[in-house]
Amino acid sequence: MCGVLKNLEPPFHFLVNTILPHLPFEDQYFDVVYAGAVFTHIDDLAKTWFLELRRVLRAGGKLYVTIHDRHSIHLLTHEWREVPFAEFLRQNQDYAEFAHTNFAMFTLGRATESQVFYDVESFCERLQDLFKVLSVTEGAYGYQTAVLLEKP
């Protein structure tokens, strides 16, 4: 299901999709793609999704994504300690095992229930052949970290 909200300027396009990385848009269709709180749940297919998002972005197009990272772990341990997600993490044995290690990425759970954490430097390095990293903003989207990317 794809819709266009015609009362907003410019029109915004929304899509309900499966977890498989295929979008029903032409190559270089978008100037901007916004994926807030999406890559916090995509693990095995993340690189393939980034390839698909790159395909639908025009040259110079921007991709805004948020991720869980080491700063998220800090925030969820301190300032955001009272949110239900922080409580879930405190009770998760795998989280306790991985959160304070030297990880590049770790995932709690599988499929649509997964929670993915990255080392932000490793995350950016993984994408350097696809995008230019324009900015990294900690604490965006609450306790997540925003990464603004540009398609060359």
N, CA, C and O atoms as a GROMACS GRO file, in nm:
protein
  608
    1MET      N    1   0.085  -0.117   0.000
    1MET     CA    2   0.000   0.000   0.000
    1MET      C    3   0.090   0.123   0.000
    1MET      O    4   0.175   0.138   0.087
    2CYS      N    5   0.070   0.207  -0.094
    2CYS     CA    6   0.150   0.328  -0.105
    2CYS      C    7   0.054   0.445  -0.116
    2CYS      O    8  -0.042   0.439  -0.192
    3GLY      N    9   0.080   0.549  -0.043
    3GLY     CA   10  -0.008   0.665  -0.051
    3GLY      C   11   0.071   0.792  -0.059
    3GLY      O   12   0.187   0.799  -0.019
    4VAL      N   13   0.007   0.893  -0.112
    4VAL     CA   14   0.066   1.026  -0.120
    4VAL      C   15  -0.027   1.119  -0.046
    4VAL      O   16  -0.146   1.124  -0.075
    5LEU      N   17   0.027   1.193   0.050
    5LEU     CA   18  -0.053   1.294   0.120
    5LEU      C   19  -0.046   1.422   0.039
    5LEU      O   20   0.056   1.490   0.040
    6LYS      N   21  -0.152   1.454  -0.031
    6LYS     CA   22  -0.152   1.566  -0.125
    6LYS      C   23  -0.168   1.701  -0.057
    6LYS      O   24  -0.143   1.804  -0.119
    7ASN      N   25  -0.210   1.704   0.070
    7ASN     CA   26  -0.229   1.831   0.139
    7ASN      C   27  -0.101   1.883   0.203
    7ASN      O   28  -0.097   1.995   0.254
    8LEU      N   29   0.004   1.802   0.199
    8LEU     CA   30   0.132   1.847   0.252
    8LEU      C   31   0.219   1.894   0.138
    8LEU      O   32   0.210   1.843   0.026
    9GLU      N   33   0.302   1.992   0.165
    9GLU     CA   34   0.386   2.049   0.061
    9GLU      C   35   0.531   2.027   0.098
    9GLU      O   36   0.571   2.078   0.202
   10PRO      N   37   0.614   1.958   0.024
   10PRO     CA   38   0.577   1.884  -0.096
   10PRO      C   39   0.500   1.758  -0.058
   10PRO      O   40   0.498   1.723   0.060
   11PRO      N   41   0.437   1.689  -0.152
   11PRO     CA   42   0.367   1.565  -0.117
   11PRO      C   43   0.463   1.463  -0.057
   11PRO      O   44   0.575   1.448  -0.105
   12PHE      N   45   0.420   1.394   0.047
   12PHE     CA   46   0.500   1.292   0.111
   12PHE      C   47   0.447   1.155   0.070
   12PHE      O   48   0.325   1.136   0.059
   13HIS      N   49   0.536   1.061   0.047
   13HIS     CA   50   0.499   0.926   0.006
   13HIS      C   51   0.525   0.831   0.122
   13HIS      O   52   0.633   0.833   0.182
   14PHE      N   53   0.427   0.748   0.154
   14PHE     CA   54   0.441   0.650   0.260
   14PHE      C   55   0.415   0.512   0.203
   14PHE      O   56   0.340   0.496   0.106
   15LEU      N   57   0.476   0.412   0.262
   15LEU     CA   58   0.467   0.278   0.210
   15LEU      C   59   0.462   0.180   0.326
   15LEU      O   60   0.539   0.192   0.421
   16VAL      N   61   0.372   0.084   0.319
   16VAL     CA   62   0.374  -0.030   0.409
   16VAL      C   63   0.443  -0.142   0.333
   16VAL      O   64   0.399  -0.178   0.223
   17ASN      N   65   0.549  -0.197   0.389
   17ASN     CA   66   0.634  -0.291   0.316
   17ASN      C   67   0.660  -0.414   0.401
   17ASN      O   68   0.629  -0.415   0.520
   18THR      N   69   0.716  -0.516   0.342
   18THR     CA   70   0.761  -0.633   0.415
   18THR      C   71   0.902  -0.605   0.468
   18THR      O   72   0.956  -0.497   0.445
   19ILE      N   73   0.959  -0.702   0.537
   19ILE     CA   74   1.096  -0.683   0.585
   19ILE      C   75   1.200  -0.707   0.476
   19ILE      O   76   1.318  -0.679   0.493
   20LEU      N   77   1.153  -0.760   0.361
   20LEU     CA   78   1.246  -0.785   0.251
   20LEU      C   79   1.283  -0.654   0.182
   20LEU      O   80   1.196  -0.571   0.156
   21PRO      N   81   1.410  -0.634   0.152
   21PRO     CA   82   1.457  -0.508   0.096
   21PRO      C   83   1.426  -0.489  -0.053
   21PRO      O   84   1.512  -0.506  -0.139
   22HIS      N   85   1.302  -0.455  -0.079
   22HIS     CA   86   1.262  -0.417  -0.214
   22HIS      C   87   1.154  -0.310  -0.203
   22HIS      O   88   1.053  -0.328  -0.137
   23LEU      N   89   1.178  -0.198  -0.269
   23LEU     CA   90   1.081  -0.088  -0.269
   23LEU      C   91   1.027  -0.068  -0.410
   23LEU      O   92   1.102  -0.076  -0.507
   24PRO      N   93   0.897  -0.042  -0.422
   24PRO     CA   94   0.836  -0.028  -0.555
   24PRO      C   95   0.850   0.112  -0.613
   24PRO      O   96   0.753   0.171  -0.661
   25PHE      N   97   0.972   0.165  -0.610
   25PHE     CA   98   0.999   0.298  -0.664
   25PHE      C   99   1.111   0.287  -0.767
   25PHE      O  100   1.197   0.200  -0.760
   26GLU      N  101   1.107   0.378  -0.863
   26GLU     CA  102   1.210   0.382  -0.965
   26GLU      C  103   1.345   0.420  -0.904
   26GLU      O  104   1.351   0.476  -0.795
   27ASP      N  105   1.451   0.388  -0.975
   27ASP     CA  106   1.584   0.433  -0.935
   27ASP      C  107   1.584   0.585  -0.924
   27ASP      O  108   1.522   0.654  -1.004
   28GLN      N  109   1.655   0.637  -0.823
   28GLN     CA  110   1.675   0.781  -0.804
   28GLN      C  111   1.542   0.857  -0.790
   28GLN      O  112   1.529   0.968  -0.841
   29TYR      N  113   1.446   0.800  -0.723
   29TYR     CA  114   1.312   0.857  -0.710
   29TYR      C  115   1.304   0.966  -0.603
   29TYR      O  116   1.230   1.063  -0.620
   30PHE      N  117   1.379   0.952  -0.492
   30PHE     CA  118   1.365   1.042  -0.378
   30PHE      C  119   1.485   1.134  -0.360
   30PHE      O  120   1.599   1.100  -0.392
   31ASP      N  121   1.457   1.252  -0.307
   31ASP     CA  122   1.562   1.345  -0.263
   31ASP      C  123   1.601   1.317  -0.118
   31ASP      O  124   1.716   1.336  -0.080
   32VAL      N  125   1.505   1.272  -0.037
   32VAL     CA  126   1.526   1.246   0.105
   32VAL      C  127   1.454   1.118   0.144
   32VAL      O  128   1.340   1.094   0.103
   33VAL      N  129   1.521   1.036   0.224
   33VAL     CA  130   1.458   0.919   0.285
   33VAL      C  131   1.481   0.930   0.435
   33VAL      O  132   1.593   0.953   0.480
   34TYR      N  133   1.373   0.914   0.511
   34TYR     CA  134   1.375   0.924   0.656
   34TYR      C  135   1.346   0.787   0.715
   34TYR      O  136   1.240   0.729   0.688
   35ALA      N  137   1.437   0.735   0.793
   35ALA     CA  138   1.421   0.602   0.853
   35ALA      C  139   1.451   0.610   1.002
   35ALA      O  140   1.549   0.552   1.050
   36GLY      N  141   1.367   0.681   1.075
   36GLY     CA  142   1.381   0.692   1.220
   36GLY      C  143   1.331   0.566   1.287
   36GLY      O  144   1.221   0.519   1.258
   37ALA      N  145   1.412   0.511   1.377
   37ALA     CA  146   1.378   0.391   1.454
   37ALA      C  147   1.348   0.271   1.364
   37ALA      O  148   1.264   0.188   1.398
   38VAL      N  149   1.415   0.263   1.253
   38VAL     CA  150   1.401   0.148   1.162
   38VAL      C  151   1.522   0.056   1.176
   38VAL      O  152   1.506  -0.064   1.197
   39PHE      N  153   1.642   0.111   1.164
   39PHE     CA  154   1.762   0.028   1.170
   39PHE      C  155   1.797  -0.013   1.312
   39PHE      O  156   1.898  -0.080   1.333
   40THR      N  157   1.716   0.025   1.408
   40THR     CA  158   1.727  -0.028   1.544
   40THR      C  159   1.668  -0.169   1.550
   40THR      O  160   1.683  -0.238   1.651
   41HIS      N  161   1.602  -0.212   1.441
   41HIS     CA  162   1.536  -0.342   1.437
   41HIS      C  163   1.579  -0.430   1.321
   41HIS      O  164   1.533  -0.544   1.310
   42ILE      N  165   1.666  -0.382   1.234
   42ILE     CA  166   1.709  -0.460   1.118
   42ILE      C  167   1.853  -0.506   1.140
   42ILE      O  168   1.943  -0.424   1.159
   43ASP      N  169   1.872  -0.637   1.138
   43ASP     CA  170   2.006  -0.689   1.163
   43ASP      C  171   2.066  -0.753   1.038
   43ASP      O  172   2.150  -0.690   0.972
   44ASP      N  173   2.026  -0.872   1.005
   44ASP     CA  174   2.088  -0.946   0.894
   44ASP      C  175   2.073  -0.877   0.758
   44ASP      O  176   2.162  -0.889   0.674
   45LEU      N  177   1.965  -0.806   0.737
   45LEU     CA  178   1.939  -0.746   0.607
   45LEU      C  179   1.978  -0.597   0.600
   45LEU      O  180   1.943  -0.530   0.503
   46ALA      N  181   2.048  -0.547   0.699
   46ALA     CA  182   2.079  -0.404   0.703
   46ALA      C  183   2.156  -0.358   0.579
   46ALA      O  184   2.117  -0.259   0.517
   47LYS      N  185   2.263  -0.426   0.542
   47LYS     CA  186   2.343  -0.382   0.428
   47LYS      C  187   2.260  -0.385   0.299
   47LYS      O  188   2.272  -0.295   0.215
   48THR      N  189   2.177  -0.488   0.284
   48THR     CA  190   2.092  -0.497   0.166
   48THR      C  191   1.989  -0.385   0.164
   48THR      O  192   1.959  -0.331   0.057
   49TRP      N  193   1.935  -0.350   0.280
   49TRP     CA  194   1.842  -0.237   0.287
   49TRP      C  195   1.913  -0.106   0.249
   49TRP      O  196   1.855  -0.023   0.179
   50PHE      N  197   2.035  -0.088   0.295
   50PHE     CA  198   2.108   0.034   0.259
   50PHE      C  199   2.134   0.040   0.108
   50PHE      O  200   2.130   0.148   0.048
   51LEU      N  201   2.162  -0.074   0.047
   51LEU     CA  202   2.177  -0.077  -0.099
   51LEU      C  203   2.046  -0.037  -0.168
   51LEU      O  204   2.048   0.036  -0.267
   52GLU      N  205   1.934  -0.085  -0.115
   52GLU     CA  206   1.804  -0.052  -0.174
   52GLU      C  207   1.771   0.096  -0.155
   52GLU      O  208   1.720   0.161  -0.246
   53LEU      N  209   1.800   0.150  -0.038
   53LEU     CA  210   1.774   0.293  -0.015
   53LEU      C  211   1.866   0.378  -0.101
   53LEU      O  212   1.825   0.484  -0.149
   54ARG      N  213   1.988   0.334  -0.121
   54ARG     CA  214   2.078   0.406  -0.211
   54ARG      C  215   2.023   0.407  -0.353
   54ARG      O  216   2.032   0.507  -0.424
   55ARG      N  217   1.966   0.295  -0.395
   55ARG     CA  218   1.910   0.284  -0.529
   55ARG      C  219   1.798   0.386  -0.551
   55ARG      O  220   1.790   0.445  -0.659
   56VAL      N  221   1.713   0.407  -0.453
   56VAL     CA  222   1.598   0.496  -0.473
   56VAL      C  223   1.630   0.643  -0.445
   56VAL      O  224   1.547   0.730  -0.470
   57LEU      N  225   1.750   0.671  -0.394
   57LEU     CA  226   1.792   0.810  -0.371
   57LEU      C  227   1.858   0.869  -0.495
   57LEU      O  228   1.935   0.802  -0.564
   58ARG      N  229   1.828   0.994  -0.521
   58ARG     CA  230   1.898   1.066  -0.628
   58ARG      C  231   2.040   1.099  -0.584
   58ARG      O  232   2.068   1.099  -0.464
   59ALA      N  233   2.128   1.126  -0.678
   59ALA     CA  234   2.263   1.171  -0.644
   59ALA      C  235   2.251   1.298  -0.561
   59ALA      O  236   2.177   1.390  -0.597
   60GLY      N  237   2.322   1.303  -0.452
   60GLY     CA  238   2.312   1.416  -0.360
   60GLY      C  239   2.197   1.404  -0.262
   60GLY      O  240   2.180   1.489  -0.175
   61GLY      N  241   2.117   1.297  -0.275
   61GLY     CA  242   2.003   1.274  -0.186
   61GLY      C  243   2.050   1.241  -0.045
   61GLY      O  244   2.159   1.188  -0.025
   62LYS      N  245   1.966   1.272   0.051
   62LYS     CA  246   1.999   1.253   0.193
   62LYS      C  247   1.919   1.136   0.250
   62LYS      O  248   1.802   1.117   0.218
   63LEU      N  249   1.986   1.060   0.337
   63LEU     CA  250   1.924   0.950   0.410
   63LEU      C  251   1.945   0.976   0.558
   63LEU      O  252   2.059   0.985   0.604
   64TYR      N  253   1.836   0.987   0.632
   64TYR     CA  254   1.840   1.009   0.776
   64TYR      C  255   1.800   0.879   0.844
   64TYR      O  256   1.689   0.830   0.824
   65VAL      N  257   1.890   0.823   0.924
   65VAL     CA  258   1.860   0.700   0.997
   65VAL      C  259   1.895   0.721   1.144
   65VAL      O  260   1.979   0.804   1.180
   66THR      N  261   1.828   0.644   1.229
   66THR     CA  262   1.868   0.642   1.370
   66THR      C  263   1.904   0.499   1.408
   66THR      O  264   1.849   0.403   1.354
   67ILE      N  265   1.997   0.489   1.501
   67ILE     CA  266   2.045   0.359   1.548
   67ILE      C  267   2.058   0.363   1.700
   67ILE      O  268   2.062   0.470   1.761
   68HIS      N  269   2.063   0.244   1.759
   68HIS     CA  270   2.108   0.230   1.898
   68HIS      C  271   2.260   0.216   1.893
   68HIS      O  272   2.313   0.144   1.808
   69ASP      N  273   2.329   0.284   1.982
   69ASP     CA  274   2.475   0.274   1.985
   69ASP      C  275   2.523   0.280   2.129
   69ASP      O  276   2.444   0.270   2.222
   70ARG      N  277   2.653   0.297   2.147
   70ARG     CA  278   2.709   0.303   2.283
   70ARG      C  279   2.651   0.420   2.362
   70ARG      O  280   2.629   0.410   2.483
   71HIS      N  281   2.626   0.532   2.294
   71HIS     CA  282   2.567   0.646   2.364
   71HIS      C  283   2.424   0.613   2.407
   71HIS      O  284   2.380   0.657   2.513
   72SER      N  285   2.352   0.537   2.326
   72SER     CA  286   2.218   0.492   2.364
   72SER      C  287   2.225   0.410   2.492
   72SER      O  288   2.142   0.426   2.582
   73ILE      N  289   2.324   0.322   2.500
   73ILE     CA  290   2.342   0.240   2.620
   73ILE      C  291   2.365   0.329   2.741
   73ILE      O  292   2.307   0.306   2.847
   74HIS      N  293   2.448   0.430   2.726
   74HIS     CA  294   2.471   0.525   2.835
   74HIS      C  295   2.341   0.595   2.875
   74HIS      O  296   2.308   0.602   2.994
   75LEU      N  297   2.268   0.647   2.777
   75LEU     CA  298   2.143   0.719   2.807
   75LEU      C  299   2.041   0.628   2.873
   75LEU      O  300   1.970   0.669   2.965
   76LEU      N  301   2.031   0.504   2.826
   76LEU     CA  302   1.933   0.410   2.882
   76LEU      C  303   1.974   0.362   3.021
   76LEU      O  304   1.891   0.308   3.095
   77THR      N  305   2.098   0.380   3.056
   77THR     CA  306   2.146   0.346   3.191
   77THR      C  307   2.128   0.463   3.287
   77THR      O  308   2.118   0.443   3.408
   78HIS      N  309   2.124   0.584   3.234
   78HIS     CA  310   2.118   0.703   3.319
   78HIS      C  311   1.991   0.786   3.293
   78HIS      O  312   1.889   0.762   3.357
   79GLU      N  313   1.995   0.881   3.202
   79GLU     CA  314   1.886   0.976   3.181
   79GLU      C  315   1.754   0.911   3.142
   79GLU      O  316   1.648   0.960   3.181
   80TRP      N  317   1.758   0.802   3.066
   80TRP     CA  318   1.636   0.736   3.017
   80TRP      C  319   1.611   0.605   3.092
   80TRP      O  320   1.541   0.517   3.042
   81ARG      N  321   1.666   0.592   3.209
   81ARG     CA  322   1.657   0.469   3.289
   81ARG      C  323   1.514   0.424   3.317
   81ARG      O  324   1.490   0.304   3.332
   82GLU      N  325   1.420   0.514   3.325
   82GLU     CA  326   1.284   0.481   3.365
   82GLU      C  327   1.193   0.438   3.250
   82GLU      O  328   1.079   0.398   3.274
   83VAL      N  329   1.238   0.447   3.126
   83VAL     CA  330   1.151   0.408   3.014
   83VAL      C  331   1.140   0.255   3.010
   83VAL      O  332   1.234   0.186   3.048
   84PRO      N  333   1.027   0.202   2.963
   84PRO     CA  334   1.009   0.056   2.958
   84PRO      C  335   1.119  -0.017   2.882
   84PRO      O  336   1.156  -0.128   2.919
   85PHE      N  337   1.171   0.043   2.776
   85PHE     CA  338   1.278  -0.022   2.700
   85PHE      C  339   1.402  -0.042   2.786
   85PHE      O  340   1.467  -0.146   2.778
   86ALA      N  341   1.436   0.056   2.869
   86ALA     CA  342   1.551   0.043   2.958
   86ALA      C  343   1.529  -0.071   3.058
   86ALA      O  344   1.622  -0.146   3.088
   87GLU      N  345   1.408  -0.083   3.108
   87GLU     CA  346   1.376  -0.193   3.199
   87GLU      C  347   1.390  -0.327   3.128
   87GLU      O  348   1.446  -0.422   3.184
   88PHE      N  349   1.340  -0.336   3.006
   88PHE     CA  350   1.354  -0.458   2.926
   88PHE      C  351   1.502  -0.495   2.911
   88PHE      O  352   1.539  -0.612   2.926
   89LEU      N  353   1.586  -0.397   2.882
   89LEU     CA  354   1.729  -0.424   2.864
   89LEU      C  355   1.794  -0.471   2.993
   89LEU      O  356   1.877  -0.562   2.991
   90ARG      N  357   1.757  -0.410   3.105
   90ARG     CA  358   1.816  -0.451   3.234
   90ARG      C  359   1.784  -0.596   3.267
   90ARG      O  360   1.861  -0.663   3.336
   91GLN      N  361   1.672  -0.645   3.218
   91GLN     CA  362   1.630  -0.782   3.247
   91GLN      C  363   1.679  -0.883   3.143
   91GLN      O  364   1.657  -1.003   3.158
   92ASN      N  365   1.745  -0.836   3.038
   92ASN     CA  366   1.787  -0.922   2.930
   92ASN      C  367   1.931  -0.969   2.952
   92ASN      O  368   2.024  -0.887   2.955
   93GLN      N  369   1.950  -1.099   2.968
   93GLN     CA  370   2.082  -1.155   2.997
   93GLN      C  371   2.180  -1.131   2.882
   93GLN      O  372   2.298  -1.102   2.906
   94ASP      N  373   2.134  -1.142   2.757
   94ASP     CA  374   2.222  -1.117   2.642
   94ASP      C  375   2.270  -0.972   2.640
   94ASP      O  376   2.386  -0.946   2.608
   95TYR      N  377   2.182  -0.880   2.674
   95TYR     CA  378   2.221  -0.738   2.680
   95TYR      C  379   2.331  -0.718   2.784
   95TYR      O  380   2.431  -0.652   2.758
   96ALA      N  381   2.311  -0.776   2.901
   96ALA     CA  382   2.411  -0.763   3.007
   96ALA      C  383   2.546  -0.817   2.962
   96ALA      O  384   2.651  -0.764   3.000
   97GLU      N  385   2.543  -0.923   2.881
   97GLU     CA  386   2.667  -0.983   2.834
   97GLU      C  387   2.738  -0.898   2.729
   97GLU      O  388   2.860  -0.887   2.730
   98PHE      N  389   2.661  -0.837   2.636
   98PHE     CA  390   2.721  -0.768   2.522
   98PHE      C  391   2.740  -0.617   2.540
   98PHE      O  392   2.833  -0.560   2.483
   99ALA      N  393   2.656  -0.552   2.616
   99ALA     CA  394   2.651  -0.406   2.619
   99ALA      C  395   2.784  -0.340   2.656
   99ALA      O  396   2.813  -0.230   2.610
  100HIS      N  397   2.862  -0.404   2.737
  100HIS     CA  398   2.985  -0.341   2.785
  100HIS      C  399   3.111  -0.406   2.727
  100HIS      O  400   3.220  -0.396   2.784
  101THR      N  401   3.093  -0.474   2.614
  101THR     CA  402   3.208  -0.534   2.545
  101THR      C  403   3.251  -0.442   2.432
  101THR      O  404   3.188  -0.339   2.406
  102ASN      N  405   3.356  -0.479   2.365
  102ASN     CA  406   3.405  -0.403   2.250
  102ASN      C  407   3.335  -0.453   2.124
  102ASN      O  408   3.397  -0.518   2.039
  103PHE      N  409   3.206  -0.424   2.111
  103PHE     CA  410   3.126  -0.476   1.999
  103PHE      C  411   3.127  -0.382   1.880
  103PHE      O  412   3.141  -0.261   1.895
  104ALA      N  413   3.112  -0.439   1.761
  104ALA     CA  414   3.084  -0.362   1.640
  104ALA      C  415   2.933  -0.355   1.620
  104ALA      O  416   2.879  -0.253   1.577
  105MET      N  417   2.865  -0.467   1.652
  105MET     CA  418   2.720  -0.476   1.644
  105MET      C  419   2.675  -0.595   1.727
  105MET      O  420   2.744  -0.697   1.732
  106PHE      N  421   2.560  -0.582   1.791
  106PHE     CA  422   2.498  -0.700   1.852
  106PHE      C  423   2.347  -0.685   1.842
  106PHE      O  424   2.294  -0.574   1.835
  107THR      N  425   2.280  -0.799   1.842
  107THR     CA  426   2.136  -0.803   1.825
  107THR      C  427   2.073  -0.882   1.938
  107THR      O  428   2.120  -0.990   1.975
  108LEU      N  429   1.966  -0.826   1.993
  108LEU     CA  430   1.884  -0.898   2.090
  108LEU      C  431   1.757  -0.940   2.019
  108LEU      O  432   1.689  -0.856   1.958
  109GLY      N  433   1.723  -1.067   2.026
  109GLY     CA  434   1.603  -1.115   1.958
  109GLY      C  435   1.626  -1.131   1.809
  109GLY      O  436   1.734  -1.102   1.758
  110ARG      N  437   1.523  -1.177   1.741
  110ARG     CA  438   1.533  -1.200   1.597
  110ARG      C  439   1.410  -1.144   1.527
  110ARG      O  440   1.308  -1.118   1.590
  111ALA      N  441   1.420  -1.127   1.398
  111ALA     CA  442   1.310  -1.083   1.309
  111ALA      C  443   1.256  -0.948   1.354
  111ALA      O  444   1.333  -0.859   1.388
  112THR      N  445   1.125  -0.932   1.354
  112THR     CA  446   1.065  -0.800   1.381
  112THR      C  447   1.079  -0.758   1.526
  112THR      O  448   1.057  -0.641   1.559
  113GLU      N  449   1.116  -0.848   1.613
  113GLU     CA  450   1.133  -0.815   1.755
  113GLU      C  451   1.277  -0.779   1.791
  113GLU      O  452   1.307  -0.753   1.907
  114SER      N  453   1.366  -0.779   1.693
  114SER     CA  454   1.507  -0.758   1.725
  114SER      C  455   1.534  -0.614   1.768
  114SER      O  456   1.466  -0.520   1.727
  115GLN      N  457   1.635  -0.601   1.851
  115GLN     CA  458   1.690  -0.472   1.893
  115GLN      C  459   1.838  -0.477   1.856
  115GLN      O  460   1.912  -0.562   1.905
  116VAL      N  461   1.880  -0.387   1.770
  116VAL     CA  462   2.016  -0.389   1.716
  116VAL      C  463   2.095  -0.271   1.772
  116VAL      O  464   2.046  -0.158   1.774
  117PHE      N  465   2.216  -0.299   1.817
  117PHE     CA  466   2.307  -0.197   1.870
  117PHE      C  467   2.435  -0.198   1.788
  117PHE      O  468   2.486  -0.304   1.752
  118TYR      N  469   2.486  -0.078   1.757
  118TYR     CA  470   2.607  -0.062   1.678
  118TYR      C  471   2.710   0.021   1.754
  118TYR      O  472   2.675   0.104   1.838
  119ASP      N  473   2.834  -0.002   1.723
  119ASP     CA  474   2.937   0.096   1.750
  119ASP      C  475   2.926   0.195   1.634
  119ASP      O  476   2.939   0.154   1.518
  120VAL      N  477   2.901   0.322   1.662
  120VAL     CA  478   2.868   0.417   1.554
  120VAL      C  479   2.983   0.433   1.454
  120VAL      O  480   2.958   0.450   1.335
  121GLU      N  481   3.108   0.426   1.499
  121GLU     CA  482   3.220   0.436   1.405
  121GLU      C  483   3.221   0.316   1.311
  121GLU      O  484   3.242   0.332   1.191
  122SER      N  485   3.198   0.198   1.364
  122SER     CA  486   3.191   0.078   1.281
  122SER      C  487   3.074   0.086   1.184
  122SER      O  488   3.085   0.046   1.069
  123PHE      N  489   2.961   0.138   1.231
  123PHE     CA  490   2.843   0.156   1.147
  123PHE      C  491   2.875   0.246   1.028
  123PHE      O  492   2.842   0.212   0.914
  124CYS      N  493   2.938   0.357   1.053
  124CYS     CA  494   2.973   0.451   0.946
  124CYS      C  495   3.075   0.390   0.850
  124CYS      O  496   3.066   0.411   0.729
  125GLU      N  497   3.172   0.316   0.903
  125GLU     CA  498   3.270   0.249   0.817
  125GLU      C  499   3.205   0.149   0.723
  125GLU      O  500   3.244   0.136   0.608
  126ARG      N  501   3.103   0.077   0.773
  126ARG     CA  502   3.033  -0.021   0.691
  126ARG      C  503   2.964   0.044   0.571
  126ARG      O  504   2.942  -0.020   0.468
  127LEU      N  505   2.929   0.170   0.586
  127LEU     CA  506   2.852   0.239   0.482
  127LEU      C  507   2.936   0.329   0.393
  127LEU      O  508   2.883   0.389   0.300
  128GLN      N  509   3.066   0.340   0.419
  128GLN     CA  510   3.148   0.438   0.348
  128GLN      C  511   3.158   0.413   0.198
  128GLN      O  512   3.185   0.506   0.122
  129ASP      N  513   3.136   0.289   0.154
  129ASP     CA  514   3.138   0.264   0.010
  129ASP      C  515   3.004   0.299  -0.057
  129ASP      O  516   2.996   0.300  -0.180
  130LEU      N  517   2.901   0.328   0.022
  130LEU     CA  518   2.768   0.360  -0.031
  130LEU      C  519   2.729   0.506  -0.014
  130LEU      O  520   2.662   0.564  -0.100
  131PHE      N  521   2.772   0.565   0.097
  131PHE     CA  522   2.727   0.700   0.134
  131PHE      C  523   2.841   0.780   0.194
  131PHE      O  524   2.940   0.726   0.244
  132LYS      N  525   2.826   0.910   0.189
  132LYS     CA  526   2.912   1.002   0.263
  132LYS      C  527   2.839   1.033   0.394
  132LYS      O  528   2.721   1.067   0.393
  133VAL      N  529   2.909   1.021   0.506
  133VAL     CA  530   2.850   1.054   0.635
  133VAL      C  531   2.860   1.204   0.654
  133VAL      O  532   2.969   1.260   0.659
  134LEU      N  533   2.744   1.270   0.666
  134LEU     CA  534   2.741   1.415   0.685
  134LEU      C  535   2.743   1.455   0.832
  134LEU      O  536   2.806   1.554   0.870
  135SER      N  537   2.672   1.378   0.915
  135SER     CA  538   2.670   1.411   1.058
  135SER      C  539   2.626   1.291   1.140
  135SER      O  540   2.556   1.202   1.092
  136VAL      N  541   2.668   1.293   1.266
  136VAL     CA  542   2.626   1.197   1.366
  136VAL      C  543   2.579   1.278   1.486
  136VAL      O  544   2.654   1.360   1.539
  137THR      N  545   2.454   1.256   1.528
  137THR     CA  546   2.397   1.335   1.638
  137THR      C  547   2.350   1.241   1.748
  137THR      O  548   2.252   1.170   1.732
  138GLU      N  549   2.422   1.243   1.860
  138GLU     CA  550   2.383   1.160   1.974
  138GLU      C  551   2.260   1.219   2.041
  138GLU      O  552   2.240   1.340   2.041
  139GLY      N  553   2.178   1.132   2.097
  139GLY     CA  554   2.062   1.177   2.171
  139GLY      C  555   1.948   1.226   2.083
  139GLY      O  556   1.852   1.285   2.132
  140ALA      N  557   1.957   1.202   1.953
  140ALA     CA  558   1.846   1.236   1.864
  140ALA      C  559   1.741   1.127   1.878
  140ALA      O  560   1.773   1.013   1.911
  141TYR      N  561   1.619   1.161   1.853
  141TYR     CA  562   1.512   1.061   1.861
  141TYR      C  563   1.512   1.000   2.001
  141TYR      O  564   1.495   0.879   2.017
  142GLY      N  565   1.530   1.085   2.101
  142GLY     CA  566   1.535   1.037   2.240
  142GLY      C  567   1.672   0.981   2.272
  142GLY      O  568   1.770   1.055   2.281
  143TYR      N  569   1.679   0.850   2.289
  143TYR     CA  570   1.804   0.785   2.329
  143TYR      C  571   1.875   0.718   2.211
  143TYR      O  572   1.966   0.638   2.232
  144GLN      N  573   1.835   0.749   2.089
  144GLN     CA  574   1.903   0.693   1.973
  144GLN      C  575   2.006   0.793   1.918
  144GLN      O  576   2.014   0.906   1.965
  145THR      N  577   2.082   0.749   1.821
  145THR     CA  578   2.180   0.836   1.756
  145THR      C  579   2.140   0.847   1.610
  145THR      O  580   2.115   0.747   1.543
  146ALA      N  581   2.135   0.970   1.560
  146ALA     CA  582   2.098   0.996   1.421
  146ALA      C  583   2.223   1.004   1.335
  146ALA      O  584   2.324   1.061   1.375
  147VAL      N  585   2.214   0.945   1.218
  147VAL     CA  586   2.324   0.951   1.120
  147VAL      C  587   2.266   1.005   0.991
  147VAL      O  588   2.173   0.947   0.934
  148LEU      N  589   2.320   1.117   0.945
  148LEU     CA  590   2.275   1.177   0.819
  148LEU      C  591   2.375   1.138   0.712
  148LEU      O  592   2.495   1.167   0.722
  149LEU      N  593   2.325   1.074   0.608
  149LEU     CA  594   2.408   1.022   0.499
  149LEU      C  595   2.370   1.090   0.369
  149LEU      O  596   2.258   1.139   0.353
  150GLU      N  597   2.465   1.094   0.276
  150GLU     CA  598   2.440   1.151   0.145
  150GLU      C  599   2.488   1.054   0.038
  150GLU      O  600   2.597   0.997   0.047
  151LYS      N  601   2.404   1.035  -0.064
  151LYS     CA  602   2.445   0.953  -0.178
  151LYS      C  603   2.535   1.038  -0.268
  151LYS      O  604   2.495   1.147  -0.309
  152PRO      N  605   2.656   0.990  -0.299
  152PRO     CA  606   2.745   1.068  -0.385
  152PRO      C  607   2.688   1.089  -0.525
  152PRO      O  608   2.751   1.153  -0.609
   0.00000   0.00000   0.00000
